[in-house]
């Protein structure tokens, strides 16, 4: 197994953040963090009681992406890219049923972010 070096020479000046966030090592670190959060979110996502997985299950609607803009690399985890499956955020935040009953949220996305958090 080969190890990759993430060493960067950092000189502090006005645009040091742009240079640091534009390195390939930053992209790899963001990709690792985004994939980890995605895995936690898929693991914590609400599921049906049956063993089959449907096309609109919440775990199939979660993904991650890393892209670059003028300020450097950035990453994120997204839910429900498919507009026909819009129920993940209702499960996260809660909703009011048609009869007026309040259904509390499960906060599974917040739980995934808390699991992936690094405390030092």
Secondary structure as UniProt FT lines:
FT   TURN            14..15
FT   HELIX           16..21
FT   HELIX           24..44
FT   TURN            55..56
FT   HELIX           58..61
FT   STRAND          62..69
FT   TURN            70..71
FT   STRAND          72..79
FT   TURN            83..84
FT   HELIX           88..93
FT   STRAND          94..96
FT   TURN            98..99
FT   STRAND          102..104
FT   HELIX           108..116
//
